[in-house]
Amino acid sequence: MTATGRIELMAPAGNFESMQAALDNGCDSVYFGVEQLNMRARATVNFTMDDLPEIARRCNEKNVRTYLTLNTIIYDHDLSVVKTLLTKAKEAGITAVIASDQAVIMTAKTMGIEVHISTQLNVTNIETVKFYSLFADTIVLSRELSLRQVKKITEDIEKEQIKGPSGNLVEIEIFGHGALCMAVSGKCYLSLHSHNSSANRGACKQNCRKKYTVIDQESGFEIEIDNEYMMSPKDLCTLDFLDQVIDSGIKVLKLEGRGRAADYVATVVKTYREAIDAYYEGTFTKEKINSWMEDLSTVYNRGFWSGYYLGQKLGEWSDNPGSSATQKKVYVGKGVHFFQKANVGEFKIEAYDIKQGDKILITGPSTGAQEMVIEEMYVNEKIAEKATKGDSCTFKLPFRIRLSDKLYKIVEV
């Protein structure tokens, strides 16, 4: 929970672009992986150990907490890397480590690093919370619980005064938005069996996102099913019942998406930030919910459902292999120069045309993800309505760009 007494909004960061987007849009904490020992080892370009000081610096400037995900299965040959990584994290001032393997949990606790229990440990009851409270101050509950079950656990923590190593009451974290796995709390073995690539080592091959047919092997009869994507869950979305989520007593709301682009992170963090603030300010209305849902639908999604939080027993499945977003971004060009006194950015157009009135997106490791509409533009130093491949294009910006920032045009799907 934040110092203001509001729940903590926890954002994903797969690279510096996404991290900056999260910081710019109001997150309270970020979580990230370093190199291979995390559950998104192959889904994103992970940070390196050398990035840890910069991560801590950027986040500390905005009073944002930093969580290192070190939550894969750990083998003996990994232990020296674990110790080195935790040592570097402590030296850099990283807030906490998210862990599932007891070796990581014990090593971090011995080193005096705050521990958060990962959802991979499938915590579903108060007695398990009591056990892990010996090691951790925050516990991520299993994704399969209902809000009624979550509330029972948070009430029992208060009632029984279950405290973590810090001496404070254990805080409960749940997933709030993003991709869901078909397996219980993400412990899937399909990828390992089919490709010898373990999802539990951060190397999932996404078998569940493919089309399948069901055939009776004795008769050869193909069983008719209404959706060929029978193992691909829709994305979790709790925004339309966020008031119930907060009322359940959780302290941290986690947004999934370390494999997603910076514009996804910016939109999702901004939307949930507004919704959380509206709840506490008494302005969480149906009209706002409808507008927020429209915003969420503009970025990558497989369709939305409420997960198991409202008592649903079986999942809801997506009906296509990719995104159902209502908008997409098209690469246009890259940043060349920023004229600071005039607040003008110069771009080299390398692909798609842009014109006056277009909605654009600019991304970069320091820029994050910034959207705006072009009101006036110059092409090759002359005022113009359109820029095409090969042109040098300039226009006013309300923010600074850097060399090689990427420029995209946002188009309706």
Secondary structure, 3 states (H helix, E strand, C coil): CCCCCCCEEEEECCCHHHHHHHHHCCCCEEEEEECCCCCCCCCCCCECHHHHHHHHHHHHHCCCEEEEEECCCCCHHHHHHHHHHHHHHHHHCCCEEEECCHHHHHHHHHHCCEEEECHHHCECCHHHHHHHCCCCCEEEECCCCCHHHHHHHHHHHHHHCCECCCCCECEEEEEEEECCCCCHHHCCCHHHHHHCCCHHHCCCCCHHHCCCCEECCCCCCEECCCCCCCCCECEEECHHHHHHHHHCCCCEEEECCCCCCHHHHHHHHHHHHHHHHHHHHCCCCHHHHHHHHHHHHCCCCCCEECCCCCCCCCCCECCCCCCCCCEEEEEEEEEEEEECCCCEEEEEECCCCEECCCEEEEEECCCEEEEEECCCEEECCEEECEECCCCEEEEECCCCCCCCCEEEEEEEC
